[in-house]
């Protein structure tokens, strides 16, 4: 990802993945807060450029509603009968893509740092999901020389889900991944859903609940649609039956005693 200016009222903050550079701030303590970042750093001399590389980016402070559940759904039929229809954008679709074999995933990804330090249950959970809400979170602090390059946007997600065997998603996407778009995704003003083995057919909303009707299909699809800054539930429905509710809670990422 290229250097990107993300904030600049009294100075500029430039970011490249997880390394921050602060330029032209006055002397003293600077507080940086937006949807992705929340930290403070001391500027020793006015106009000094500070490499804040020890700060792990993104310093995610998800909204409080990330840990909350929406009000109960009266019933799936109510959502499908009375939910408001919502348009969605197909960001990326590839009918020919196939997940790699377990052997290839192990050799290429799981056997290498930092993935090799994560719990087996967590890795297998990611690799087997039929759908996921992309929330912009980076799961690993850094790349390692003998492991996959995690510098590009979405890299963690691509390797965890098995999508490392295809070209960069961002480059071929019909959706934007600039700083404002990422802020909107984290705040859930926009919602992005990744589907593996399914295609979106219809989307409806009833209060905090979204009904996403899908059909079985080869490959993958990534869609995006207007959300709400609140606790939500996305109900994936196939042939009138709910097959999954998002967001899902993954197993523990690290083994006991590991980072």
Backbone torsions as a table, in degrees:
resi	resn	phi	psi	omega
1	UNK	NA	135.2	-179.2
2	UNK	-70.3	162.9	175.0
3	UNK	-59.7	137.9	-175.3
4	UNK	-137.0	128.6	176.3
5	UNK	-80.2	125.1	-174.0
6	UNK	-113.6	-18.0	178.3
7	UNK	-159.7	147.5	-176.5
8	UNK	-166.5	54.8	177.2
9	UNK	-79.5	-51.0	179.9
10	UNK	-114.2	-1.7	179.7
11	UNK	-175.3	179.7	-176.7
12	UNK	-115.0	140.7	173.0
13	UNK	-117.6	122.4	177.5
14	UNK	-111.8	143.5	-175.0
15	UNK	-132.5	138.9	166.9
16	UNK	-131.9	101.7	-174.5
17	UNK	57.1	-104.9	-172.8
18	UNK	-109.4	7.5	179.4
19	UNK	-108.7	125.8	-176.2
20	UNK	-107.8	139.6	175.9
21	UNK	-125.6	121.7	180.0
22	UNK	-103.6	127.9	-173.2
23	UNK	-128.1	134.3	168.8
24	UNK	67.1	31.2	172.1
25	UNK	-88.5	155.6	175.6
26	UNK	-73.0	163.3	179.3
27	UNK	-63.7	141.3	177.9
28	UNK	127.3	-166.4	-178.8
29	UNK	-90.0	127.3	179.8
30	UNK	-107.6	130.7	177.2
31	UNK	-104.2	125.8	179.1
32	UNK	-115.8	118.2	-178.8
33	UNK	-139.8	126.0	165.7
34	UNK	-152.6	-162.9	-174.8
35	UNK	-64.3	-24.5	-177.1
36	UNK	-103.5	-29.9	-168.4
37	UNK	-121.5	145.3	173.3
38	UNK	-155.1	100.8	-179.0
39	UNK	-160.8	171.0	174.3
40	UNK	-134.2	148.5	-179.0
41	UNK	-145.4	147.6	-177.6
42	UNK	-93.6	129.7	175.9
43	UNK	-98.2	112.5	-173.9
44	UNK	-71.0	-35.7	-177.6
45	UNK	-138.7	141.0	-178.4
46	UNK	-58.0	132.8	178.6
47	UNK	83.9	-2.1	-178.2
48	UNK	-73.1	136.6	172.5
49	UNK	-85.6	126.3	-177.2
50	UNK	-114.8	124.5	174.1
51	UNK	-88.0	107.0	-178.6
52	UNK	-95.4	44.0	-174.9
53	UNK	-65.0	-19.0	178.3
54	UNK	-73.7	-15.1	175.8
55	UNK	-82.8	124.0	-175.5
56	UNK	-81.9	116.6	179.9
57	UNK	-98.3	143.0	-4.7
58	UNK	-83.3	140.1	173.6
59	UNK	-82.2	83.1	-170.1
60	UNK	-74.4	126.7	169.5
61	UNK	-122.8	82.5	-175.2
62	UNK	-60.2	151.3	176.1
63	UNK	-55.5	152.5	-177.0
64	UNK	-59.1	-28.7	-177.2
65	UNK	-71.6	-6.8	174.1
66	UNK	-63.5	-29.0	-178.5
67	UNK	-99.2	9.9	-178.6
68	UNK	-110.9	158.9	176.7
69	UNK	-107.7	145.7	177.6
70	UNK	-70.4	166.7	174.4
71	UNK	-58.5	147.6	-177.0
72	UNK	-56.3	143.0	175.8
73	UNK	-77.5	128.6	-179.7
74	UNK	-56.4	-29.9	-179.1
75	UNK	163.7	148.0	-178.1
76	UNK	-61.4	-37.2	179.8
77	UNK	-62.0	-36.8	178.7
78	UNK	-63.3	-42.7	178.1
79	UNK	-62.6	-45.5	-176.8
80	UNK	-73.0	-29.8	-179.0
81	UNK	-84.6	-36.2	-170.7
82	UNK	-115.9	-5.3	-177.9
83	UNK	-67.3	144.4	178.0
84	UNK	-75.1	132.0	177.8
85	UNK	-70.4	136.8	-178.9
86	UNK	-127.2	136.7	175.7
87	UNK	-78.0	144.7	175.3
88	UNK	-128.5	155.3	177.9
89	UNK	-103.7	131.8	173.3
90	UNK	-86.0	104.7	-177.2
91	UNK	-72.5	-41.6	-175.1
92	UNK	-158.2	138.6	179.2
93	UNK	-144.4	137.9	176.1
94	UNK	-146.3	107.3	-178.1
95	UNK	-75.5	-18.5	-176.3
96	UNK	-91.2	-13.2	-177.3
97	UNK	-67.3	142.3	175.3
98	UNK	-133.0	141.3	174.9
99	UNK	-63.3	143.4	176.8
100	UNK	-66.0	164.1	176.0
101	UNK	-70.3	162.5	177.8
102	UNK	-59.6	-37.3	179.0
103	UNK	-63.3	-46.3	-180.0
104	UNK	-65.6	-40.2	179.2
105	UNK	-63.7	-40.2	179.3
106	UNK	-66.4	-47.3	-177.1
107	UNK	-66.7	-41.2	-173.3
108	UNK	-85.0	-31.8	-170.9
109	UNK	-123.1	-64.4	-168.2
110	UNK	-63.8	-27.3	-177.6
111	UNK	-81.9	-4.3	-174.7
112	UNK	-115.7	150.4	176.3
113	UNK	-69.7	146.4	2.6
114	UNK	-87.0	-3.4	-175.7
115	UNK	-63.5	-34.0	-177.7
116	UNK	-65.4	-15.9	179.6
117	UNK	-92.0	-6.7	-179.7
118	UNK	-87.1	161.9	-178.4
119	UNK	-72.3	147.9	-179.5
120	UNK	-62.6	-41.6	-180.0
121	UNK	-60.2	-41.3	-179.2
122	UNK	-65.6	-44.4	179.7
123	UNK	-63.3	-45.6	-179.3
124	UNK	-67.6	-34.5	177.4
125	UNK	-60.1	-49.1	178.9
126	UNK	-58.5	-42.9	-173.3
127	UNK	-71.8	-18.1	-174.9
128	UNK	-107.1	-0.2	-175.7
129	UNK	-69.6	137.8	174.3
130	UNK	-85.8	-14.8	-178.5
131	UNK	-161.4	154.8	-178.0
132	UNK	-155.6	147.9	170.3
133	UNK	-92.4	120.0	177.3
134	UNK	-80.9	118.7	-175.8
135	UNK	-115.1	11.2	175.3
136	UNK	80.4	-2.3	-175.7
137	UNK	-70.1	132.7	169.5
138	UNK	-89.1	131.6	-174.1
139	UNK	-93.0	-15.6	-178.5
140	UNK	-127.1	147.5	-174.9
141	UNK	-75.7	-35.3	-173.5
142	UNK	-157.5	165.8	171.5
143	UNK	-87.8	166.0	174.8
144	UNK	-128.1	148.5	-175.0
145	UNK	-54.6	-33.8	-177.2
146	UNK	-95.9	8.7	-178.1
147	UNK	-120.4	-178.7	178.9
148	UNK	-61.3	149.8	177.0
149	UNK	-80.1	115.2	-176.3
150	UNK	-104.3	19.0	-175.7
151	UNK	-74.3	-31.5	-175.8
152	UNK	-77.3	155.3	178.9
153	UNK	-60.7	139.7	179.7
154	UNK	73.5	3.2	-173.7
155	UNK	-58.8	-44.9	179.7
156	UNK	-56.4	-47.3	-176.5
157	UNK	-65.5	-40.4	179.7
158	UNK	-62.8	-45.4	-178.6
159	UNK	-71.2	-38.7	-179.9
160	UNK	-66.5	-38.8	-176.7
161	UNK	-87.0	-8.0	-179.0
162	UNK	92.8	9.7	-177.3
163	UNK	-91.0	17.5	176.3
164	UNK	-72.5	-13.8	-176.2
165	UNK	-90.3	25.3	-180.0
166	UNK	-143.5	165.5	179.9
167	UNK	-62.1	166.5	-178.9
168	UNK	-56.0	127.6	-178.5
169	UNK	-65.3	-41.9	-174.7
170	UNK	-60.8	-44.2	-175.7
171	UNK	-61.0	-34.5	-177.2
172	UNK	-102.5	12.6	-174.8
173	UNK	-85.7	147.8	172.8
174	UNK	-85.2	-2.5	179.4
175	UNK	-109.9	154.4	-178.0
176	UNK	-89.0	149.1	176.5
177	UNK	-129.4	38.3	175.5
178	UNK	-79.5	179.4	-174.3
179	UNK	-61.2	-39.1	179.4
180	UNK	-65.9	-40.9	178.7
181	UNK	-63.4	-41.5	178.7
182	UNK	-65.6	-39.5	175.7
183	UNK	-61.1	-42.7	179.9
184	UNK	-64.0	-37.7	179.5
185	UNK	-69.0	-40.9	178.9
186	UNK	-65.5	-40.0	-178.9
187	UNK	-80.7	-6.8	-178.8
188	UNK	68.5	19.1	168.7
189	UNK	-66.8	-29.8	168.9
190	UNK	-124.0	148.2	179.7
191	UNK	-124.1	131.7	178.1
192	UNK	-118.0	126.1	-179.1
193	UNK	-117.5	129.8	174.6
194	UNK	-99.3	129.2	-179.6
195	UNK	-118.2	131.3	175.5
196	UNK	-118.2	118.8	-178.6
197	UNK	83.8	10.7	-179.8
198	UNK	-142.3	160.5	171.2
199	UNK	-127.3	139.5	176.8
200	UNK	-72.2	136.1	-179.2
201	UNK	-114.0	-47.3	-177.9
202	UNK	-150.1	146.7	-179.9
203	UNK	-129.3	133.5	178.5
204	UNK	-134.8	155.9	177.6
205	UNK	-132.4	137.2	172.9
206	UNK	-134.0	102.3	-176.9
207	UNK	57.9	-118.4	-177.2
208	UNK	-89.4	4.0	-174.4
209	UNK	-111.4	137.1	177.0
210	UNK	-117.9	131.8	175.4
211	UNK	-105.6	113.9	-179.5
212	UNK	-109.4	104.5	178.5
213	UNK	-82.7	131.1	-175.3
214	UNK	-129.6	165.1	172.0
215	UNK	-132.6	150.8	-179.9
216	UNK	-65.5	138.3	-179.9
217	UNK	-160.8	154.8	179.2
218	UNK	-76.2	159.9	175.7
219	UNK	79.4	-147.2	-177.5
220	UNK	-140.1	164.8	172.7
221	UNK	-146.6	140.2	173.5
222	UNK	-117.2	125.7	-179.5
223	UNK	-123.3	160.3	178.2
224	UNK	-141.0	144.4	-178.7
225	UNK	-156.2	162.6	-179.8
226	UNK	-63.4	135.8	179.4
227	UNK	-117.3	-158.5	178.5
228	UNK	-140.6	146.3	178.4
229	UNK	-83.0	77.1	-174.6
230	UNK	-165.7	171.1	171.9
231	UNK	-64.9	138.5	-177.1
232	UNK	-135.9	165.7	169.4
233	UNK	-140.5	132.4	176.2
234	UNK	-111.0	119.5	-177.2
235	UNK	-100.6	112.8	176.1
236	UNK	-83.0	125.5	-172.6
237	UNK	-125.0	129.0	175.7
238	UNK	-126.9	122.8	-180.0
239	UNK	53.8	40.1	175.6
240	UNK	83.3	0.1	-178.2
241	UNK	-119.2	137.0	178.6
242	UNK	-74.6	127.5	-179.7
243	UNK	-106.9	-17.0	-178.5
244	UNK	-168.3	146.6	172.4
245	UNK	-119.6	130.2	177.5
246	UNK	-108.1	149.3	1.3
247	UNK	-79.6	149.9	174.4
248	UNK	-94.8	153.1	177.8
249	UNK	-99.9	117.4	-178.4
250	UNK	-76.2	163.9	174.0
251	UNK	-65.4	176.4	177.3
252	UNK	-60.0	131.4	-176.7
253	UNK	-72.2	-40.8	-174.2
254	UNK	-110.3	146.0	172.5
255	UNK	-69.8	154.8	-178.9
256	UNK	-58.6	130.8	179.4
257	UNK	92.4	-7.6	177.4
258	UNK	-100.9	171.3	-176.8
259	UNK	-55.5	NA	NA
